Amino acid sequence: MKYIILVGDGMADYPLKELNNRTLLQFANIPNMDRIARSGKNGLLKTIPDSMEAGSDVANLSILGYNPETYYTGRGPLEAAGIGIELSKDDVIFRCNLITEENGEIIDHASGHITTEEAKVLIELLDEKIGKNGLKFHTGISYRHILTLNHADSVTCAPPHDVIGQSIYDNMPAGDGGFLKDLIVASKEILEGHEINIKRKKEGKRPANMIWPWGQGKTPKIPLFKDKYGLCGAVISAVYLIKGIGKCAGMDVIDVPGATGYLDTSYENKAKYAIKSLEKNDFVFVHVEAPDEAAHMGNLDEKIKAIERFDWMVGLILDELKAPYKILVLPDHFTPIPVKTHTREPVPFAIYSSEEKGDSVSSYDEESAKKGSFGKIIGENLMDVLIENGR
């Protein structure tokens, strides 16, 4: 038996007036996800525990069967693992965004999706200027980078995508984070006048003129996926967070040409590499970031396109699978267009098995899933549901 999980990050949404009170999954042309729902079994999945923030880190740990209340230590350590940064057990690791600040407000958590080549120059400059005394900047991809420190006790940091349009001063790190406030202010002085940002502004692009550290923690200890489920697994994603979860769980992390973690990602190559991975693995986890990126921008048309392209990828994979197999499709969390950030409602999921009959659900969407035979289950139990009777 082969197992495939396909995650469209942030696909789930609210009914929208612009779509005649339909959700994007109800409105979009998604014949392949509908096919999985119609021929398979459906339900709702609670990926975010009540005690935790609605993040992709927490949600994807849940989907892969790891209780985030037990294993989650912060987003930063997972992303650092994805990048391959060597860390000591005492390092405190932050996700470090390059953001756009204007008139004292965060106007873009992604600095106009700056290129990695541009960002590398800026991150290396920051490390040269202010990376000292146990503090170091590490280059990631686009706006997503890593900051490591040898101390950071009792600091609370707001995710920048949750405070778009708000004052930086009202959302500065709280607790014992005075040194981080100084770091953020110092970064503006270094980055604002850099030639890369001057050029970006002339071209009508948003500058990467400030850093925003968040999601800190220490390296987690996660049981190996193979030990936990008896399956050899692989992860496909352009996002270091998801790669990091895969690495920490001892799975193959597959780099795919053209996978960008943005709207222009290569859906076709993700499908090809997923099928190829099943030649030696029992399980593959394919993550696509694009719907979430469009939702954070509040871009309805781009989110619909991203969902439909994701569905096309689902179809490419379905057409190549050979029985016996089980395929699961779902978002990790809601990222509703009206709020432009993650929310914690249970997400719709559908599982098709080449060897089992389905239930009475006829389409894949947030409302239809409520009628599914699985009902509502807790995220960390999903893997057990998927592999039940299939080992």
Buried (B, 14 or more C-beta within 10 A) or exposed (E): BBBBBBBBBBBBBBBBEEBEEBBBBBBBEBBBBBBBBBBBBBBBBBBBBEEBBBBBBBBBBBBBBBBBBEBBBBBBBBBBBBBEBEBEEEBBBBBBBBBBBEEEBBBBBBBBBBBBEBBBBBBBBBBEBBBEEEBBBBBBBBBBBBBBBEEBEEBEBBBBBBBBEBEBEEBBBBEEBEBBBEBBEBBBEBBBEBEBBEEBEEEEBBBBBBBBBBBBBBBBEBBEBBEBBEBBBBBBBBBBBBBBBBBBBBBBBBEBEEBBBBBEBBBBBBBBBBBBBBEEBBBBBBBBBBBBBBBBBBBBEBBBBBBBBBBBBBBBBBEEBEEEBBBBBBBBBBBBBEBBBBBBBBBBBBBBBBEBEBBEBEBBBBEBBBEBEBEEBEBBBBBEBBBEEBE
